[in-house]
Each structure stands twice: as structure tokens, then as C-alpha cells.
Amino acid sequence: MTRYTLTIGLFDKDTKRQKISSDIALKIVSDLVVQTVGYGTIHNGNGIYTHTNDQIVCEPSIIYFVDGEEEEESKIKNLAWMIKKALNQESVMLEETAVKMEFI
């Protein structure tokens, strides 16, 4: 089984500031998840990185993950593109990890 993780920064790619509130962004992402994949887990996070101008940036983020089969990959990539457009992001990070999981 594969765990797909999307990390979505909330700073607008053009202004480098948060234009959409975290609550509204969470609603947008949640709605897109339901429409494309149907399920998963979403939580808030903070990304930190050094920008191209050497400025250290701490950016509020949304982290979405879902465990699924490899055929889910196209749905996840489609979701990432939709989120990227909806939140005006330069990129959305996609991580794929092999996992062993079960419901107990």
C-alpha cells in the first residue's frame, strides 16, 4: 500500500503572503478531497524554508494524506493540480511512501 502526502503552503505565489485564511483554505481543500479521492486525513502544519532571496520563511500549511493502492496516484496528482490552482500556489509537494497498515 502507498501513503500519498500532499503538503500545501498557504502563501499566495504572487504576493508571498497569505491571502486566503487557513479556515477557508481548509474548506477548499476538504471539498476538493471529497470530490476527487473521497477520503483521507487533513491537518494543519507550518513549513519553514529559505527563499531565493535568502529570507527565512515560516509558512502555514495544510497536510493531507491518504493510504491507497497505486491506482490512486492519478487521483492524487489531479487533486494536487486542483489545489495548486484554487490556492494560487507555485507548487504542492507530493510524497509517496510504502506503508503497511491495517484497521484494528
Buried (B, 14 or more C-beta within 10 A) or exposed (E): EBBBBBBBBBBBEEEEEBEBEEEEBBEBBBEBBEEBBEEBEBEEEEBEEEEEEEEEEEBBBBBBBBBBEEEBBEBBBBBBEBBBEBBEBEEBBBEEEEEEEEEE
